[in-house]
Amino acid sequence: MSTLGVITARSGSKGIKDKNIRLLNGKPLIAYSIESAMQSQYIDEVMVSTDSEEYADISKQYGAKIPFLRSQVNSTDLAKSVDVLLEVLDNYKRMGNCYDVVVLLQPTSPLRTSRNIDGAMRLFYEKNADSVVSVCECEHSPLLSNILQEDLSLFEFIKSVDNCSRQSMEKYYRINGAVYISKENVLREIQSFYGRKSYAYIMKPEESIDIDTEMDFEYVEFLMKSYIKRGISI
């Protein structure tokens, strides 16, 4: 199956200005996703979907293709990732290039590697899946969470695990935002990555950091420098 890797990187981030091209340990944040996608054994073409000429120029320096810019309607805060992907696939189709599988990679997951992408792709084929989405184990069990009342009372805050140790609780997993894979025809049909034949690819928590805040940037940069000192490849 022909596979298109799409890295979504619109400009105008409200939280951190130009987050997707901000330098992280000496390279633009988006470069890590481009490089991991380029190193994948399964992805035939890597493109960046962006509304910015500046982002496009930076992405090209790291090997990504940008045959067109994203439309204004899909460049707002409210734009859905599926709509962005379908726009990309439609544009490629008009250019005479059709792909059977699309892989969505968000640039805010710089610790996601080609090993993760290829592991998810192998699961996709082993399961004959319609889609695969990466997850990681929750840092804390949601059974220890609840809403707070206005008076901050903790009465019946935890209802079902009063006598359970943390170690004896069931494992819970969350979507980590690193890898999304789907058959092109299924994505068009259900416009979602979560169908009957959707499977989870489990990643380690340390690979699953999604950069959203200044603290995330600082933490990931610290980890990267630590890995380099210890001779660990990422």
C-alpha positions as CSV (number, residue, x, y, z in Angstrom):
1,M,0.0,0.0,0.0
2,S,1.3,3.5,-0.8
3,T,1.6,5.6,2.3
4,L,1.6,9.4,2.8
5,G,3.0,10.9,5.9
6,V,1.4,14.2,6.8
7,I,2.8,16.6,9.5
8,T,0.3,19.2,10.4
9,A,1.8,22.5,11.3
10,R,-0.3,25.6,11.1
11,S,1.1,29.0,12.2
12,G,-0.4,31.3,14.8
13,S,-0.2,29.2,17.9
14,K,-1.8,31.1,20.8
15,G,0.0,29.4,23.6
16,I,3.6,29.7,22.4
17,K,4.3,31.9,19.5
18,D,5.5,30.0,16.4
19,K,5.7,26.9,18.5
20,N,6.2,24.5,15.6
21,I,9.4,26.2,14.3
22,R,10.8,27.2,17.7
23,L,14.3,25.8,18.3
24,L,14.5,22.8,20.5
25,N,18.0,21.6,21.3
26,G,19.3,23.4,18.2
27,K,16.6,22.4,15.7
28,P,13.1,23.6,14.8
29,L,10.5,21.6,16.7
30,I,9.0,20.4,13.4
31,A,12.3,19.0,12.2
32,Y,12.1,16.1,14.6
33,S,8.8,14.8,13.1
34,I,10.1,15.3,9.6
35,E,13.3,13.4,10.3
36,S,11.5,10.5,12.0
37,A,9.0,10.3,9.1
38,M,11.8,10.4,6.5
39,Q,13.5,7.5,8.3
40,S,10.4,5.3,8.4
41,Q,10.5,2.1,6.3
42,Y,6.8,2.5,5.4
43,I,6.2,6.1,4.4
44,D,6.6,6.8,0.7
45,E,6.3,10.6,0.9
46,V,6.5,13.1,3.8
47,M,4.7,16.3,3.4
48,V,3.9,19.2,5.8
49,S,0.5,20.8,5.8
50,T,0.9,24.4,6.7
51,D,-0.6,27.8,6.0
52,S,2.8,29.6,6.3
53,E,5.5,30.2,3.7
54,E,8.0,30.5,6.4
55,Y,7.1,27.1,7.9
56,A,7.1,25.6,4.4
57,D,10.7,26.9,3.7
58,I,12.0,25.5,7.0
59,S,10.2,22.2,6.4
60,K,11.8,21.9,2.9
61,Q,15.2,22.3,4.5
62,Y,14.7,19.1,6.4
63,G,13.4,17.2,3.3
64,A,9.6,17.5,3.5
65,K,7.5,18.2,0.5
66,I,5.0,21.1,0.5
67,P,3.3,21.0,-2.9
68,F,0.6,23.4,-1.7
69,L,-0.3,25.5,1.3
70,R,-3.3,24.7,3.6
71,S,-6.5,26.6,2.9
72,Q,-7.7,29.3,5.2
73,V,-10.8,27.4,6.3
74,N,-8.6,24.6,7.7
75,S,-6.1,27.0,9.3
76,T,-8.2,28.1,12.2
77,D,-8.3,26.9,15.8
78,L,-11.5,25.1,15.1
79,A,-10.2,23.1,12.1
80,K,-10.3,19.3,12.6
81,S,-7.3,17.1,11.8
82,V,-9.4,14.8,9.7
83,D,-10.6,17.8,7.5
84,V,-6.9,18.8,7.1
85,L,-6.0,15.3,6.0
86,L,-8.9,15.0,3.6
87,E,-7.9,18.3,2.0
88,V,-4.4,17.1,1.6
89,L,-5.5,13.8,0.0
90,D,-7.9,15.6,-2.3
91,N,-5.2,18.0,-3.5
92,Y,-2.8,15.1,-4.1
93,K,-5.5,13.2,-6.0
94,R,-6.0,16.3,-8.3
95,M,-2.3,16.2,-8.9
96,G,-2.6,12.5,-10.0
97,N,-1.1,11.0,-6.8
98,C,-3.3,8.7,-4.8
99,Y,-2.4,7.1,-1.5
100,D,-3.9,4.0,0.2
101,V,-2.7,4.9,3.7
102,V,-2.3,8.2,5.5
103,V,-0.1,8.7,8.6
104,L,-0.8,11.8,10.7
105,L,2.2,13.1,12.8
106,Q,1.8,16.1,15.0
107,P,5.0,18.2,15.3
108,T,4.5,18.6,19.1
109,S,5.7,15.0,19.7
110,P,9.5,15.4,19.1
111,L,10.4,12.2,21.1
112,R,8.4,10.0,18.7
113,T,10.9,8.2,16.5
114,S,10.9,6.2,13.3
115,R,10.9,3.1,15.5
116,N,7.5,4.2,16.9
117,I,6.1,4.9,13.4
118,D,7.3,1.6,12.0
119,G,6.0,-0.3,15.0
120,A,2.6,1.2,14.6
121,M,2.7,0.4,10.9
122,R,3.6,-3.2,11.6
123,L,0.6,-3.4,13.9
124,F,-1.5,-1.9,11.2
125,Y,-0.6,-4.6,8.8
126,E,-0.6,-7.5,11.3
127,K,-4.1,-6.6,12.5
128,N,-5.3,-5.9,9.0
129,A,-6.6,-2.7,10.7
130,D,-8.5,0.2,9.3
131,S,-6.6,2.5,11.7
132,V,-4.0,2.5,14.5
133,V,-3.6,5.3,17.1
134,S,-0.7,5.6,19.5
135,V,-1.4,5.5,23.3
136,C,0.6,5.5,26.5
137,E,-0.2,4.4,30.0
138,C,-1.8,7.1,32.1
139,E,0.5,8.8,34.7
140,H,-2.2,8.4,37.3
141,S,-5.3,6.2,37.4
142,P,-8.5,8.2,36.5
143,L,-10.1,6.3,39.4
144,L,-8.3,8.7,41.6
145,S,-9.9,11.7,39.8
146,N,-13.2,13.5,40.2
147,I,-14.7,16.9,39.9
148,L,-14.6,19.2,42.9
149,Q,-17.6,20.8,44.5
150,E,-17.6,24.6,45.0
151,D,-16.9,24.2,48.7
152,L,-13.9,21.9,47.9
153,S,-15.4,19.0,49.8
154,L,-13.7,15.6,49.3
155,F,-16.7,13.7,50.7
156,E,-17.1,10.7,48.3
157,F,-14.4,12.1,46.0
158,I,-13.1,8.6,45.6
159,K,-15.8,6.0,45.6
160,S,-14.5,2.7,44.3
161,V,-10.9,2.3,45.3
162,D,-10.7,3.2,49.0
163,N,-8.9,0.0,49.9
164,C,-6.9,-0.5,46.7
165,S,-3.2,0.2,46.4
166,R,-2.0,2.0,43.3
167,Q,-0.1,-1.2,42.2
168,S,-3.3,-3.3,42.3
169,M,-5.3,-0.9,40.1
170,E,-6.0,-1.8,36.5
171,K,-3.8,0.0,33.9
172,Y,-5.5,2.9,32.0
173,Y,-4.2,4.3,28.7
174,R,-4.6,7.6,27.0
175,I,-4.2,8.9,23.5
176,N,-0.8,10.5,23.3
177,G,-1.1,12.4,20.0
178,A,2.1,11.0,18.4
179,V,0.9,8.6,15.6
180,Y,-2.4,8.2,13.7
181,I,-2.7,5.8,10.8
182,S,-5.7,5.1,8.6
183,K,-6.7,3.6,5.4
184,E,-7.6,6.4,3.0
185,N,-11.0,5.0,2.1
186,V,-12.0,4.4,5.7
187,L,-11.0,7.9,6.8
188,R,-13.2,9.3,4.0
189,E,-16.1,7.0,5.0
190,I,-16.2,7.5,8.8
191,Q,-14.1,10.7,9.1
192,S,-12.5,9.3,12.3
193,F,-9.6,7.2,13.5
194,Y,-11.8,5.3,15.9
195,G,-13.8,2.6,14.1
196,R,-14.5,-1.1,14.7
197,K,-11.1,-2.1,13.3
198,S,-9.1,0.5,15.1
199,Y,-6.2,-0.6,17.3
200,A,-3.9,0.9,19.9
201,Y,-0.1,1.1,19.5
202,I,1.5,1.4,23.0
203,M,4.3,3.9,23.4
204,K,6.5,4.6,26.5
205,P,5.5,7.6,28.6
206,E,8.9,9.2,28.0
207,E,8.3,9.0,24.2
208,S,4.8,10.5,24.5
209,I,5.5,14.0,25.7
210,D,3.3,16.5,23.8
211,I,4.8,20.0,23.8
212,D,2.2,22.6,24.8
213,T,3.8,24.8,27.4
214,E,7.1,26.5,28.2
215,M,7.7,23.8,30.8
216,D,7.2,21.1,28.2
217,F,9.9,22.7,26.0
218,E,12.4,22.9,28.9
219,Y,11.7,19.3,30.0
220,V,12.1,17.8,26.6
221,E,15.3,19.8,26.0
222,F,16.6,18.5,29.3
223,L,15.8,14.9,28.3
224,M,17.4,15.3,24.9
225,K,20.6,16.6,26.4
226,S,20.6,13.9,29.0
227,Y,20.2,11.2,26.3
228,I,23.1,12.7,24.4
229,K,25.3,12.6,27.5
230,R,24.4,9.0,28.1
231,G,24.9,8.0,24.4
232,I,21.2,7.1,24.0
233,S,19.8,7.6,20.5
234,I,16.3,9.1,20.2
